Amino acid sequence: ERSQAAEGRSSQPPLSMLVAALAVSGVLVGPAARPAAPRSAPHALSMAAAGESFSVGVLALQGGFKEHLSAVERQAGVTGVEVRTPADLASVDALILPGGESTAQGHCIVEASMLKPLQEFAASKPVWGVCAGMILLADGLKQSEPQALVGGLHATIERNAFGRQIDSRFRSMSLQGSAAAAGVSEAAYFIRAPAVAECGEGVEVLAILPDGETAVAVRQDNLLATCFHPEISGDDSWLRFFLSTVAGRDLDEAEPHPDLTTVAPWQPLPRPDSAVDTAVKRAFAVFQQGGVIMDVVDGEQARIAEEAGAVAVMALERIPADIKRDGGVARSSDPAMIQDVMSSTSLPVMAKSRIGHFYEARLLEALGVDCIDESEVLTAADETHHIDKRDFAIPFVCGAQDLGEALRRIAEGAAMIRLKGNAGTGNVIQAVRHARDVYSQIRQLRSLRPDEVFGFAKEHRVPVELVEQVRDAGRLPVVTFAAGGLATPADVGLLMELGVDGVFVGSGIFKGENPAKRAAAMVKACAHYKDPAVVVEASTNLGKAMVGLLEHEDPASVAHLDDLGLEGRVLRTAENAIGGIDRSVAA
């Protein structure tokens, strides 16, 4: 592989060969390197002088794109654009590929027919790849399964080079070359970060770790790539370096950076290399945004989820529909099953513990899972106390039905909130109800006078400082997903439109027909919920969704239909006989 890449660098192909290669490359996946496209000389990269219109697109299919857009909009004379289609891409002067899950982003890029346009854009225009974006820009990956790559950066990248989420840190680094001359920031968040394994011809190393060996930022003509996340590190210096040095933009003064407690990850900067830090734990979920987290019961389902474009998987022995059907005490899963899932996918792996069962959570932390779900789907172990999550080195996600419950869980150390639906039912009504409750309560809170905030905190039994933070930020100070009962792409679109940052889906995939196709459709709906025509396409010919339960229906009343092997009209007649009409909704 490396010899092929070196051969491609030694002599540039003629333009006719390049055009032909692009025409047939289509969905060329790595880690094999494509022949390198000709690069513009650095002096030719100036796109606009100060005062002229200059637009910076941010690929907005999945990941931390909102944070980059906010940073771009702080720069005078620069406009940020969400890029989801080839037409969006054609309208911008420069592009940022944000952090997220590179396999999920690659899947979405291919599904949106964006791969070839991105490759052509990166051949001549300024592109900055951040974390997952660096992976996408690389010509090759080290010891990685094939995935869609934009390519063009003459480097080999190692995914998850620092380990799992427990190894994520706010790290310091040493600057070199043009980055040192520009005086950019020397510390940033490294969240499940990649690293540069090998640099090719024409690649300038801009930053290395204190070990003196590991390159974490590089530049090649019009391409910039960083392993870390300046966009959430309280500093716009790397963005301004991209705009001025790489894109050739003459910059005016920027707006001041907002208070760090009002923007992701909603915490002051941590000490470099501290092992347990709230900001690092909250930052993990920032790069799950715009994605679908899928329940899986084994390695095979984990692979289906990754191929469908999931951003993470939740490992549990029985999906919620089966837990409801079987009854009895539901506990944390067998470690062997969790390890099977962890070894079967490159995605982040989450696992569930019972409410209050801090020792189950300690076992999951020892396994090295990326996130723990203190879950009401399992049988509660403590009827009074939730787990004190503050001293754990890995993040927790917790369920909430209203703003008060969400803030109580955050006060205990939750780094992500899952708005509770009724898991395992295929009925989205509770997820919708709780999303509307939380967001309407936030709007109510923002309308209060400062001296009325104390009463709100007292009523909801939460620290007043946390209430004030929500009021100032206009949102929860953690990433917020919806979960429970989502069974169709339309359900996903509905919750995204209501304001959630992403969704959990479990029974709705593997209890319906065509799980792999349905999973991919859920991902497409999450990435393109703003375009109903795309969601229509994703929803077509998926087969029958899971049977589902009405809000107060006994799971056992429907479960036996699976055992009878009923199909078609006979099955629907049997379902209707059991379910009838949900009169509370009909009224």
N, C-alpha and C positions, 0 to 999 in steps of 0.2 A: 504493500500500500504506500509506504513512504517513498520507495524508489519510483513509483508511478508519479507521486506528487512532485518529487524532485525533477523528474523528466519533464513534467508539465511546466515547471518553472524555468527550466534551462533555455527554452526557446518558445516565444509566443507564437501561437498558431495564426495563420493568415485569417483575415476577417471573414472570408467566405466559409472557411472551416468552422469558425466560431459561430456564425449564424446557423450553419447546419447542425452543429452540436446542440445549440439552444433549442432548435426546432424539434429535435428528437428526444431531448433530455426529459421533457415533461415532468414526471414525478420521479426524478432521480433521487434515490435515498443514499445516505452515508452508511458507513463511514468512508467509503471510497471517494477519493477526491476527484472533482471535475477538472477538466482543463481550465486553467485560469484565464479569465477575461482580461483584455488590456485595461490598464488603469490610467486615469488621467494624471498628468504631472501635478504636484502639489500647487504650483503657481496658477493652475487652471481651475482651482476649486472655488474661487471666489464667486459666490452666487448673487450677491446683492450688496450694495453699499448702504450705509446707515440712512434711514429715512425711507427706503424703498420697501415695498411689501415683501415679506419673507415668511413662508409657511413651513412649519415642521410637523410632519405627520408622526403619530404614534400608533403602531400596530395595536388595534383594540379588540382582538379576538379573545384574549385571555391574559391574565396576569396583572401586574401593577401599573397599568397604563394610565389610570386616573392621576396617579402621583406625578408621572412625567408630564402629563398635560397641564397640571397646575403649575409645575416648575417652568414650563415653556411660557405660559401666559404671564408669568412674572417678568419676563424679559421685554423691555421696551422695543417696539417695532417688530415683534415676532408673534405669529399666530399659531396656535396649536390646532391640529386637525385629527379627529379619530379616523383611522384607516381600517376599513373592514372589507373593502371591495377594490378591484383594479381601478375603477373610476376614482375612488378616493386617493389611491396612490398616485395616479397621474396628475393630481392637482397640487402636490406638495413639492417643495424644493429640497427637503432633507427628511430623514426618517430615523425614528428610534424604535428598535426592537426591544420591548421591555422584559423585565424579569417575570418569571412564571414557571410553568412546567413545559420544557421544550418539546416533549413528545406530544402533549396536548396542543401546543401552539402549532407544531408541524402538521398534526392532523387537521386542525382548523384551516391552516393555510391551503392545504391540498383541497379540502372540501369547498373552499371559497374560490378555487381556481386562481390562487394568488401566487403560486410558487414561481412560475416563469416570469410574471411581471416583477416580482421581488428580485429575482436573479438579474434581470435586465436593469432595474433601478440601481442595485448595488454595484453594477459594473462601472458606473460613472458618477453617481451622485453620493452625497455624504450620508453615511449610515452609521449609527451608534448601536451596538449590540450590548445589552446589559444582562449578565448572568445567563439566563436561558437564551437571550438574544445573542450572546457571544457564541453559544453552542450552535445556534442556527447559522451564524456567519462563517463557521469554520469549514475548511475544506475536508477535514477528517476528524473522527472521534477515536479516542483510545479505549479499547476493550469495551465497546458498547454495541448493543443491538442496532441494526440499521434503522434510520429514521429520516424523515424529510429534512433536507438542509438547503438553505439559500446558497451557502458557500461563497467563495471569493477571497476569504481571509486565509493566507498561506500559513496556517497553523493547525496543529493537532491539539484538540481540547479533551480533557478528562472530565467527564460528568461526575458530580458529587465527590469531588476530589478530597474534601475535608471530612467526609463521612455523612452520617445521618443528621437529623435536626439537633440532636443532643450535642453535636460538635459545632453547631453554628455559633458565631461570635461577632461582636463588634471588634474589628482587628485594625491594628496599625500597619503601615507599610512604608517602604522607602521609595521615593520618587526618583526617576531618572529622565535624562534627555529633555525633550520639550515640555513634559509635564512638570518637571522640577523648575524649569525656567518660568513657567506660567504660574507657579505657586499654588497649584490645586490642593485640595484637602488630602491629608495623609492618613485618614482613618475612615472606615465605613463599615456597614453591615455586610457580612458574608453569610448568606442564608442558603444552606444546602448547595454551596457554591461550587462551580467548576474551577479548573485551573489550566494554565497553558502547559501542555506536556512537551511541545516542540514548536519552535518558530522556524518559518521558512524564509525564503529570500524576500527582502524588502520590508520585513516586519520590525518595527522599532518597539523595544520594551520600554514601557513608561513607568511601571511600578512593580516592585518585588516585595515579598514578605521578608521579615527580619532574618529568616534563615539564609538569605542571600542567594537563593536558588529559584524559588517558585515565582514565576511571572504571573501577575494578576491583572495587568492592564497593558494593552498593545495597540499600536497604530500601524496601518498600512495605507499610505496615500489617503484616499477618501473614506477609509473604514477605521472606526474606533471600536474597541471591544474592552469591556471591564467585567471582571468576575463578581464585583461587588455592587452595592446599591447606593450611589450618591443621592438619588432622588428622595430617599427617606432618611438621609443622614444629616439633615439640617444645613446643607450647603449646596449652592448652585455652581460651584467653581468648575466641576467636571462638565456640566452642561454648557457653561460659557466657554470652556476650552474647546468643546465640540463645535460650538457655533462659530467661534472666532478662528481657531487654529486649523480645524479640519474643514469646516464649511466656508471659511473665508469671509465671515460676516463681521462688519464693523459694528461693535455693540455700544449702545448707550447704557446708562445706569439702569439697574433692575429694581423692581419693588423689593422691599425688605422681606426676608423669609418670615412666614407666620410663626406664632408661638408653637413650639414643638408638641405641646399637649393638645393642640387642636387639629393636627394632621398626622397621618400614619407615620409611625406606629403609636402615636398619642402618648409619648413618654419622652423625658429628657434623655440626652445621649448617655449611654452607659460607659463605664470604665472599659478601656480596651482589654479584651481577652478575659473578662469576667465570666465565670462558668454559669451562674444562675442570674438571669436578668429578665425583668418583665418586658423590656422593649424588644429584646431578641425573640422572646416567645411570641409576642404579639406580631412581630414582623413576619413570622412563618406564614400566618394566614393571609397577610397582605398579598402574597403571590399565589394564593389559591383563588383570588377574586376572578369572577367571570367564568368559573368552572363548575364542573359537576363532580361530586365525591360519591362513589358508588359502594354500596354494601356488597361484600363478596364472602363466600364461605370456603374457598379453597384457591390454590394457585391457578387453576384453569380459569375460574371466573375473574381472577385478578388480571390475567393476560387479556381476556375479552375486554375488560374495562379499560386497560391501557391502550389497546388497539382502537377502541371506540373514541378515545380522546379524553378520558377522565383525568382529573388533576390529582386525585388521591383515591385510595381505597380504604374502606372500613372493614377490618377483618373480624368476623364473628361466626360462630359455629352454625347458627340458624338465623336466617333473615327474620325481621320482625313479624311477617305474616305467619311463619311457622312457629315462632315463639307464642303468638296469640293462640294459634290453633292447638298447640300441644299443652299449654297450661303448665302448672308447676313452677318451681323456682328456676329462674334464669340467671346464670352466673357468668363471670368472665370466661373467655374461651381457653381451650387447651393451648399451652405455649407451642406445641408442635404444629398446630394448625396455623398459628400466627407466623411462626418461622417459615412455614411453607409459602405463605403469601409473600413474606418479605423477600424470600429468595427467588420468587417468580416474577417480580416486577421491579422496575426502577423508580416507580412512583413513590411518594410518601405513603406510609402505611399507618393507619390509625387503628386503635382497638378500644373496646369498651370495658369499663369497670362499673361495678354497682355503686349507686349513690351512697356516700359515706364510707365505702370500703377502701380506706387508704392503703391497706396492705396489698389488695389486688392491683392498685395503681403502682405501688412500688415494684411489683413483679413485672408489670408492663414497661416501666422505666428501665428495669434491668435488662429486659429483652431488647431495648433500643428502638421501640416504636417511635414514630415521629410525632404523634399526638395521642392523647388519651381522651376518650369521650366518657365523662361521668354521666351515665345514661339512665333515664327513667324507663327505657325499654327493658332493662334487666330488673330483677327484683331488688328493691332497695335493701341495703344492709343496715342503715341507720335511719330511723324515722325522724330524727331531730337535726342531725348535723351532716352537712356536706363536707367533702374533703377540703382541707386547707391546702390549696394548690400553689401557694406562693413559694415554697421551698423546693418544689420539683424543678428539675433542669429542662424538662420538656413541656410544651404547651398543653393545656386542656381546652376542650370545647364542652360547653354545658348548655342544656336546654332552658328556654324561658318562654312564658306565655304573655308577659307584660313587661313594662319598663322596670318596675320595681324588682321583679324576679331577676331580670337581666343584670341590673346594677348590683344586686346582692351577690350573684355569681362572680361578677367582675371583681368586686371587693375581696372575694375569697381567692382570687388569682386566675380566673378563667381568662384565656387569651383569645377566645373566639366564642360567639354566641350562636346557638342553633335554635331558631324560632320553632317551637314545638308544634308539629302537626300531630295527627294520630297515625303513628308509624304502623305499617303492615296492613292498612285498610284500603289503600287505593282511593281514598276520599280526601280531597284537598281542603275541605271546608275549615278545619281547625288551623291549618297552616295559614290560610288567608285571614282568618279571624285574628290570629295572634300577630301577624305582620301588621295588619291595620291598627290593632291596639297599640303596639309599640311605637309605630311612626306617628300616630295621632297624639300619643302622650308626649313624644318629643316636641311636636309642634306646640302643644299646650305649654310645655315647660319653657320654650323659647319666648312665649308671650308674657311670662310672669315678670313682675317687678323684682329687682334684686332682693328686696326684703321679704318677698313671698317665696323665695327658693327654700328658705329654712322650713317652712310649713310643708312644702313638697317633699323634702328629704325626710321629715318626721313621719309623714303619712306613709311613705314607701319604705321606711326603715333602712335607709342607706346613708352613707357618709355624705355630708353636704358638699365636700370638695369634689366628689364624683358627680354629683348632680350639677354643680357649676361647670365642670368640664364638659358634660353633655350639652349643657345650655350654650357654652361658648363654641363648641365644635359643630353643633347642629346635628349630631348623630352619636351613636354609641362609640366609645373609644376603643372598640375592637371590631374586627371583621364580623359581619352578620350574615349567616346563611339561613335558608328555610329548609325544613325537613318534615317528612311525615305525610304520606298520602299522595305524593306527586307520582302520577301514573302515565301522563301523556306529555308530549312536547308543549302542548298548549298550557298545561299546568306550570311548566317551567317558565314559559313566557309571562304568565300571569304574575308569578311571584317576583320575577325580575323587574317587571313594570311597577310593582308595588314598592320596590326600592331595596330588595335584598342584594347582597354582593355575590351570591352564588347559591347552589342548591345541593342537598343530599338526596340521593335516590337509591332505593334498595329493592323492596318487594315489587315496586312498579316496573322494574326491568325484568327480573328473573322469574316473576310470576305471570308475566304476559308472554304472548307469542313472539318469536324472533328476537330473543334477548340481545344479540349482538347488534342487529339493525336498530332496535329500540334504544339501546344505549347510545349509539351514534346520533340518533335523532334528538335525544335529550341534550347532548353536547351541542349540536347545531342550533337548537332552539335557544340555548343559553348564550351562545356567541352572537346570535343574530336576532335576538328578541325584538329589536327595534324595527325589523323588517318582516311583517306578517307573511309576505309572499314566500320568503325563505322557510318560515316555520310551516306553512302549508305544504311545501315540497317535502320537508322532513317528516311530516305527519302522515304522508300518503303510503298506503299499502304496508302498514306495520303489522297487520294482523290484530287479533283480539287482545285488548288490554286485560289486566288482571281483573278477576271477578269483582273485588271490592266489597266494602261493608258500609252500610249507613251508619250514622254517627253513634247510635246506641244499640247497634246490632251485635248479637252474640257471634263471635268468630266461628264457633263450632257449627252454627247453622248453615254456613256456606262452605266450610272446609270439606264436607263429605261429597260435594259435587265433583271435586277433582278425582275422588276415588271411583265414582260411578262411570267415568269416561264419557260423559255426555258431550255432544258437539252441536254446533250450529243452532238452529231454532229451538231444538229440544233443550239445550243448555240455557238459552236466554229465557225460555218459558219457566224453567226451574228457578232461575235467579229472580225473575220478577215475582214468582209466587212467594219467595222468601223475603225479598226486599221491599216490594210495594213502592209506595211513594213516601219520600221524606217530607212529612207534612209541615215540619218546622220551617223548611226552606220554601215549600210551595206556597205557604201563607204569606 
